[in-house]
Amino acid sequence: MYPLRVLLVDDHPVFLAGLRMLLEAEPRTDVVGEAATGAEAVELAARLQPDAVIMDLRLPDIGGHEVTRCITHTSPHIGVLVLTMHDDDESVFAAMRAGARGYLLKGAAPAEIIHAIHAVGTGAAVFGPGVAARLIEFFATQRTPTAVFPELTEREREILHLIASGDNNEAIAARLVLSGKTVRNHVSNIFSKLQVADRAQAIVRARKAGLGL
């Protein structure tokens, strides 16, 4: 199991160098590669098959959420730990939907980062204290998704949730790895079943039901 093979993804050279030094001083980790762009990260993850990836969300070409989704879709055994400056709800929940197993802020202590990378690399999930509190509050206040809009299929409810979150059809297709035509068909079925005329009306109904928050 050890050492864990780790891929680092960040476009800030100084931070990347510091992260490498931290992990190289940890005998249970082995840094097998570095990427400064999303495209490079996807390629290296597929080729190197690390146990874990430390992922920044802001990259110069492809966003870290999309990179995470690509990696976890093609190699679900790879654990992704998001390490970022962004602690807003949208970033946190988008990372979870993309398949990240962990989420820490860049101000986290070195020991916390080491602990988190070992957790995600061995199949566990870990979140920083502030992020964990936000997740607990969010899920404690949510209605059971399957009790909402029973006339919709599970996939249609999932797409309605993303619509209510503000995603357009192109973004939904990328998130769910579907074709644009398939998404359009699902959206049309959703409008028909909910008896709404357009996206705006669908969003209003979905948010009243607790979706997309």
C-alpha positions in Angstrom: 0.0 0.0 0.0 2.8 2.4 0.8 4.3 4.5 -0.4 1.3 6.2 -1.9 1.9 7.4 -5.5 0.8 11.0 -5.7 0.3 13.4 -8.7 0.4 17.1 -8.0 -1.7 19.5 -10.0 -1.3 23.3 -9.6 -0.2 26.1 -11.8 1.6 28.1 -9.1 5.3 27.0 -9.2 6.2 28.2 -5.7 3.2 26.5 -4.1 3.9 23.3 -6.2 7.5 23.3 -5.1 6.5 23.6 -1.4 4.0 20.8 -1.8 6.6 18.6 -3.4 9.0 19.2 -0.5 6.3 18.4 2.0 5.4 15.1 0.5 9.0 14.1 -0.3 9.8 14.5 3.4 7.0 12.0 4.1 8.3 8.4 3.7 4.8 7.0 3.0 4.3 9.1 -0.2 6.0 9.2 -3.5 5.5 12.1 -5.9 5.3 10.5 -9.3 4.4 13.6 -11.4 3.5 17.3 -11.6 1.0 19.1 -13.9 0.4 22.8 -14.3 -2.6 22.5 -16.7 -5.8 20.4 -16.7 -5.0 18.7 -20.0 -1.6 17.6 -18.6 -3.2 16.4 -15.4 -5.7 14.2 -17.3 -2.9 12.7 -19.5 -0.5 12.1 -16.5 -3.2 10.5 -14.4 -4.2 8.1 -17.2 -0.6 7.2 -17.9 0.9 7.1 -14.3 -2.2 5.7 -12.5 -1.3 7.3 -9.1 -3.1 6.4 -5.9 -4.0 10.0 -5.3 -4.1 13.4 -7.0 -3.8 16.8 -5.2 -5.9 19.1 -7.3 -6.1 22.9 -7.5 -9.5 24.2 -8.9 -8.2 27.1 -10.9 -6.1 26.0 -13.8 -5.2 27.9 -17.0 -7.0 25.7 -19.5 -9.6 23.3 -17.9 -11.2 23.9 -14.5 -10.2 21.6 -11.7 -13.8 20.3 -11.4 -13.8 19.1 -14.9 -10.3 17.6 -14.6 -11.5 15.8 -11.4 -14.5 14.4 -13.3 -12.4 13.1 -16.1 -9.9 11.4 -13.8 -12.5 9.8 -11.5 -14.7 8.7 -14.5 -11.8 6.9 -16.3 -9.9 5.8 -13.2 -12.4 5.6 -10.3 -9.7 4.0 -8.0 -7.7 7.3 -8.0 -8.5 9.5 -5.0 -8.7 13.2 -5.7 -8.0 15.7 -2.9 -8.9 19.2 -3.8 -6.5 21.8 -2.3 -7.6 25.3 -3.1 -8.2 28.9 -1.9 -11.9 28.7 -2.7 -14.3 27.7 0.1 -17.6 28.8 -1.4 -20.5 26.4 -1.5 -20.5 26.2 -5.3 -16.9 25.1 -5.4 -17.3 22.6 -2.6 -20.4 20.9 -3.9 -19.2 20.9 -7.5 -16.0 19.1 -6.4 -18.1 16.5 -4.6 -20.3 16.0 -7.7 -17.2 15.6 -9.8 -16.0 12.8 -7.6 -13.4 14.4 -5.2 -12.9 12.4 -2.0 -11.4 15.3 -0.1 -11.5 19.1 0.1 -9.0 21.3 2.0 -8.1 24.9 1.8 -4.5 26.0 1.0 -4.1 27.4 4.5 -4.4 23.9 6.0 -1.5 22.7 8.3 1.1 20.4 6.7 0.0 17.6 9.0 -3.6 18.0 7.9 -2.6 17.8 4.2 -0.5 14.7 4.8 -3.4 13.1 6.7 -5.9 14.0 3.9 -3.7 12.6 1.1 -3.3 9.3 2.9 -7.1 9.2 3.5 -8.1 9.7 -0.1 -5.3 7.6 -1.4 -6.6 4.6 0.6 -10.2 5.1 -0.3 -11.5 7.3 2.5 -13.1 10.7 2.4 -11.8 13.7 4.3 -12.8 17.4 4.5 -11.4 20.4 6.3 -13.3 21.4 9.5 -15.1 24.4 7.9 -16.0 22.4 4.8 -17.3 19.5 6.9 -19.5 21.7 8.9 -21.0 23.2 5.8 -21.7 19.7 4.3 -23.4 18.6 7.5 -25.6 21.7 7.6 -26.4 21.3 3.9 -27.5 17.7 4.0 -29.3 18.1 7.3 -31.6 20.6 5.7 -32.2 18.8 2.5 -35.4 17.0 1.6 -35.1 13.4 0.4 -34.5 13.7 -3.4 -36.6 10.6 -4.2 -39.6 12.2 -2.5 -39.5 15.2 -4.8 -41.1 15.0 -8.2 -41.9 11.3 -8.2 -43.1 11.5 -11.8 -39.4 12.1 -12.9 -36.9 9.4 -13.3 -33.7 9.4 -11.2 -31.7 10.8 -14.1 -34.3 13.5 -14.8 -34.2 14.6 -11.1 -30.4 14.7 -11.3 -30.6 16.9 -14.4 -33.3 19.1 -12.8 -31.1 19.6 -9.8 -28.2 20.8 -12.1 -30.6 23.1 -14.0 -31.7 24.6 -10.7 -28.0 25.0 -9.8 -27.6 27.2 -12.9 -25.9 24.7 -15.2 -26.7 25.0 -19.0 -27.2 21.9 -21.2 -23.5 21.9 -22.3 -22.3 22.0 -18.6 -24.8 19.2 -17.7 -23.6 17.1 -20.6 -20.0 17.5 -19.4 -20.8 16.7 -15.8 -22.8 13.6 -16.5 -20.8 12.4 -19.5 -23.8 12.5 -21.8 -24.3 13.8 -25.4 -25.9 17.2 -25.9 -28.9 15.5 -27.7 -29.5 13.2 -24.7 -29.5 16.1 -22.3 -31.9 18.1 -24.5 -34.3 15.1 -24.6 -34.2 14.8 -20.9 -34.8 18.5 -20.4 -37.8 18.3 -22.8 -39.2 15.4 -20.8 -38.7 17.3 -17.6 -40.6 20.4 -18.9 -43.4 18.2 -20.1 -43.8 16.2 -16.9 -43.6 19.3 -14.7 -46.0 21.2 -17.1 -43.6 24.2 -17.3 -43.0 26.3 -20.4 -39.3 27.0 -20.0 -36.1 26.8 -18.0 -37.0 29.7 -15.7 -40.3 28.1 -14.6 -38.5 24.7 -14.0 -35.9 26.4 -11.8 -38.6 28.1 -9.7 -40.4 24.8 -9.1 -37.1 22.9 -8.5 -35.8 25.4 -5.9 -39.2 25.5 -4.1 -38.8 21.8 -3.7 -35.3 22.1 -2.3 -33.2 21.2 -5.4 -30.3 23.3 -6.7 -29.5 25.0 -3.4 
